[in-house]
Amino acid sequence: MDPRGIALCAQMSCVLEVACPKPGNVNRYFDFSDTTLEHYLASAVAIGETLRNAAEAGFNHAFKGRYSDIGIGKLIHEAVSESQRWHSGGNTNLGIAALLVPLCASYGAAAHMASEPGDGLVREIFHSIMSNTTPQDTVDFYKAVREAKPGGLGRHPYLDVNDPRSDEEIIDRNLGLFQVLKISSHDSIARELTDRMRITFEVGSPTILREYDKSGSLRSGILHGYLKILSEVPDSLIVRKKGLQAAKEVSREAKRLLKHGLPPEELRAFDEMLRSKDNALNPGTTADLTVSSIMVSLVKGAKP
C-alpha cells in the first residue's frame, strides 16, 4: 500500500469510529456539549494531509535509517492544530493523532521494505521510530497537548505539560518523546506508543477482524473491538476524572456484556450509565485506541 492509501485508511478509521454507536462516546445518535459528530468528522478531514505526510516521511526515511528526521512531534502538533482550525469544538483527536501519525509513518517505512509487510515488521519499525524521537519531538508534542486541552489532565510535579519551563528542561536534559512517554506509562496512549502498539495489534484489531469475518459487518466489529479493549484496559480518561476503581468497574461491565453476547437492552443501559452529566465516565482513551485498531483492520482488507 502506498502512502496515499495508508493515509486514507487512517482517515477512514477516524470517520468509522465516531459514526459507530458505542457506549459512552459521541456517535451518530449522541453529541457532547463541547464536541459533536460534526467536530469529529471535520477533524478527520482536516488531518488527511498530515497523515499522508507522515506516511511519506516514513517511506522516504526507511532506506536512510534516520527515523529521527521524521518529526513525529511536529506532525502530531500539526494534526491537532489543523483540526482545531476547522471546527469550533473541544479536543477531538489529540490521542488519535498521537497514535495515527507514527502508525502511518511505520506503515510507510514498511511499504518501502516489503510489498505486504506483516505485523512484526510494522511494529518493529514503529518501535524504532518512537525510540529515535528527539527532544524537539517532545517539545512539539507538548505544544499539541496545550492546544488540545484534554480533559482531566491535572498538574504534575515533573515535566508538567502546563508549565512552559518544562520545555527548557526537556531540551537541557535531551529527553526524546519516547523517554518522556515512558515516564507517563500509567496512561494507555503513552504505554501504547512505547510498547509497539500492543493493544492495537493484539487486542483491538484481532477482535474487529474476527467479528467482521463472522458477521460481515465492520460496524459490529468496531463495537466488539471497542468493548474488548475497554474490558481489558481500564480507560485512562476515566481514571483521570473519576479514579482507577471507577474505571475498573466500567471494564468489568464491558467484559460482562461481551460474555453475554451484548444484549441490546443491557447495552443501552450501559450506554446511559456512562453518559453522566459531566461526561466523567466517557471512555475517550478507549475510543482513540479503537481508531488505531480500525486503521490496522482496514490496511488488512476490512471494508465498511
C-alpha positions in Angstrom: 0.0 0.0 0.0 1.4 3.4 -1.0 1.4 6.5 1.4 -1.8 7.8 0.0 -3.6 4.5 0.7 -2.1 4.4 4.2 -3.4 7.9 5.0 -6.8 7.1 3.6 -7.1 4.1 5.9 -6.1 6.3 8.8 -8.6 9.0 7.9 -11.4 6.4 7.3 -10.7 4.9 10.7 -11.5 8.3 12.4 -14.8 8.5 10.5 -15.9 4.9 11.1 -15.1 5.1 14.8 -17.1 8.1 15.6 -20.0 7.0 13.3 -20.4 3.7 15.1 -22.8 3.8 18.1 -20.6 2.9 21.1 -21.5 3.2 24.8 -20.4 6.5 26.3 -19.0 8.2 23.2 -20.0 10.8 20.7 -21.6 9.0 17.7 -24.4 9.4 15.1 -27.0 9.5 17.8 -25.3 11.4 20.6 -23.3 14.6 21.0 -21.5 16.1 24.0 -21.9 19.7 25.0 -18.4 20.7 23.7 -17.9 18.1 20.9 -20.3 16.8 18.3 -20.3 14.4 15.5 -19.6 17.2 13.1 -16.5 18.3 15.0 -15.0 14.8 14.8 -15.8 14.5 11.1 -14.2 17.9 10.4 -11.1 16.7 12.3 -10.9 13.5 10.2 -10.9 15.6 7.0 -8.5 18.2 8.4 -5.7 15.8 9.3 -5.6 14.0 6.0 -2.6 15.9 4.5 -0.7 15.5 7.8 -1.3 11.7 7.8 -0.1 11.4 4.2 3.0 13.5 5.0 3.7 11.1 7.9 3.4 8.0 5.7 5.6 9.6 3.0 8.2 10.6 5.6 8.3 7.0 6.8 8.6 5.8 3.2 11.4 8.3 2.4 13.4 7.7 5.5 13.2 3.9 5.6 16.2 3.4 3.4 18.2 6.1 5.2 17.5 4.6 8.6 17.2 8.1 10.0 13.9 7.9 11.7 14.7 10.8 14.0 14.3 13.1 11.0 10.6 12.2 10.5 9.5 14.8 13.0 6.8 12.8 14.8 6.1 15.5 17.4 5.8 18.3 14.8 3.3 16.1 12.7 1.2 15.4 15.8 1.1 19.1 16.6 0.2 19.9 13.0 -2.6 17.4 13.1 -4.1 18.9 16.3 -3.7 22.5 15.0 -5.3 21.7 11.7 -8.2 20.0 13.4 -8.9 23.0 15.7 -8.6 25.4 12.7 -11.6 23.7 11.1 -14.0 23.3 13.9 -15.2 25.2 17.0 -15.5 22.3 19.4 -13.2 20.9 22.1 -10.4 18.3 21.9 -11.4 15.7 19.3 -8.2 14.0 18.3 -5.0 14.5 20.4 -4.9 10.8 21.3 -5.9 9.8 17.8 -3.2 12.0 16.2 -0.6 10.6 18.7 -1.4 7.1 17.6 -2.0 7.5 13.9 0.9 9.7 13.0 3.7 7.3 14.0 1.5 4.4 12.8 1.2 6.0 9.3 5.0 6.6 9.3 5.6 2.9 10.3 3.4 1.6 7.5 5.1 4.0 5.1 8.5 2.7 6.0 7.3 -0.9 5.9 5.9 -0.4 2.4 9.4 0.6 1.3 10.8 -2.7 2.6 8.1 -5.2 1.6 5.1 -5.3 -0.7 2.9 -6.9 2.0 4.6 -6.1 5.4 3.5 -8.2 8.3 2.6 -7.0 11.8 6.0 -7.9 13.1 7.8 -5.7 10.7 5.4 -2.8 11.2 5.6 -3.0 14.9 9.4 -3.2 14.9 9.6 -0.1 12.7 7.1 1.6 15.0 9.4 0.9 18.0 12.4 2.2 16.0 10.6 5.4 15.0 9.4 6.1 18.6 12.7 5.2 20.3 14.5 7.6 17.9 12.3 10.6 18.7 14.1 13.8 19.7 13.8 16.5 22.4 12.2 18.7 19.7 9.6 16.0 19.1 8.8 16.2 22.8 8.5 20.0 22.8 6.3 19.8 19.8 4.1 17.1 21.4 3.7 19.3 24.5 2.6 22.2 22.2 -0.1 19.8 20.8 -1.3 18.9 24.3 -1.5 22.6 25.3 -3.6 23.4 22.3 -5.9 20.4 22.6 -6.5 21.0 26.4 -7.6 17.3 27.1 -9.9 16.7 30.0 -8.7 15.6 33.4 -5.1 16.4 32.7 -4.3 17.9 36.1 -0.9 19.1 37.3 2.3 17.0 37.6 5.4 17.7 39.8 7.8 16.6 37.0 7.8 17.9 33.4 4.3 19.3 33.7 2.9 19.9 30.2 1.2 23.0 31.5 4.5 24.5 32.7 6.4 26.3 29.9 9.6 25.7 31.9 9.3 22.0 31.1 10.3 22.7 27.5 13.7 24.1 28.7 14.3 21.1 30.9 13.4 18.7 28.0 16.0 20.3 25.8 18.6 20.7 28.5 18.2 17.0 29.5 18.0 15.8 25.9 14.7 13.9 26.6 13.2 12.4 23.5 9.4 11.8 23.3 9.9 8.0 23.9 11.6 8.7 27.2 9.0 11.2 28.4 6.2 8.9 27.4 7.8 6.1 29.4 7.5 8.2 32.5 3.8 8.5 31.7 3.2 4.8 31.2 0.2 4.9 33.5 -1.6 6.4 30.6 -2.8 3.9 28.0 -1.8 6.1 25.0 1.7 6.7 26.3 2.0 2.9 27.0 0.8 2.0 23.6 3.4 4.4 22.0 6.2 2.8 23.9 5.1 -0.8 23.7 4.9 -1.5 20.0 1.1 -0.8 19.8 0.3 -3.9 21.8 -3.4 -3.1 22.4 -3.9 -2.2 18.8 -2.3 -5.2 17.2 -3.0 -7.9 19.9 -6.4 -6.8 21.3 -8.4 -4.3 19.2 -7.7 -5.2 15.6 -7.9 -9.0 16.0 -11.3 -8.6 17.7 -12.6 -6.3 15.0 -11.4 -8.7 12.2 -12.8 -11.8 13.9 -16.3 -10.2 14.3 -16.0 -8.8 10.8 -15.2 -12.2 9.3 -18.0 -13.8 11.4 -20.8 -11.3 10.7 -19.7 -9.4 7.6 -20.3 -6.1 9.5 -17.5 -3.8 10.2 -19.8 -1.8 12.4 -20.3 -4.8 14.6 -16.5 -5.5 14.5 -15.8 -1.9 15.7 -18.3 -2.2 18.6 -16.8 -5.6 19.7 -13.3 -4.2 19.4 -14.1 -1.2 21.4 -15.7 -3.2 24.2 -12.9 -5.8 24.2 -10.3 -3.0 24.7 -12.5 -1.4 27.4 -12.9 -4.8 29.1 -9.1 -5.4 29.3 -7.7 -1.9 29.8 -9.2 0.4 32.3 -9.8 3.7 30.5 -7.2 6.3 31.2 -9.6 9.3 30.8 -12.0 7.8 33.3 -9.0 7.2 35.7 -8.0 10.8 35.4 -11.5 12.1 36.1 -13.1 9.5 38.5 -10.2 7.3 39.7 -9.0 3.7 39.0 -11.8 2.0 40.9 -14.5 3.6 38.7 -12.5 2.7 35.5 -12.2 -0.9 36.7 -15.9 -1.1 37.3 -16.6 0.1 33.8 -14.2 -2.5 32.4 -15.9 -5.3 34.4 -19.3 -4.3 32.9 -17.9 -4.3 29.4 -16.5 -7.7 30.0 -19.8 -9.0 31.3 -21.7 -7.6 28.3 -19.3 -9.3 25.9 -19.6 -12.6 27.8 -23.4 -12.4 27.4 -23.4 -11.6 23.7 -24.2 -7.8 24.0 -28.0 -8.0 24.9 -29.4 -4.8 23.3 -31.3 -3.7 26.4 -28.2 -4.1 28.6 -26.0 -2.4 26.1 -28.4 0.6 26.1 -28.4 0.6 29.9 -24.6 0.6 29.9 -24.6 3.5 27.5 -26.9 5.5 29.7 -24.8 4.8 32.7 -21.7 6.1 31.0 -23.4 9.3 29.8 -23.2 11.1 33.1 -23.9 14.8 33.2 -20.2 15.9 33.1 -19.0 13.1 30.8 -16.7 11.9 33.6 -17.3 8.2 32.6 -16.7 8.8 28.9 -14.2 6.1 27.7 -12.4 8.5 25.5 -9.0 6.8 25.6 -10.6 3.5 24.5 -12.2 5.3 21.6 -8.7 6.5 20.5 -7.3 3.0 20.7 -10.3 1.8 18.7 -9.3 4.2 15.9 -5.8 2.8 15.6 -7.3 -0.7 15.7 -9.7 0.1 12.9 -6.9 1.5 10.8 -4.9 -1.7 11.1 -8.0 -3.7 10.2 -8.6 -1.5 7.1 -5.0 -2.0 6.0 -5.6 -5.7 6.2 -8.6 -5.5 3.9 -11.7 -4.9 6.1 -14.3 -2.6 4.4 -17.4 -0.9 5.6 
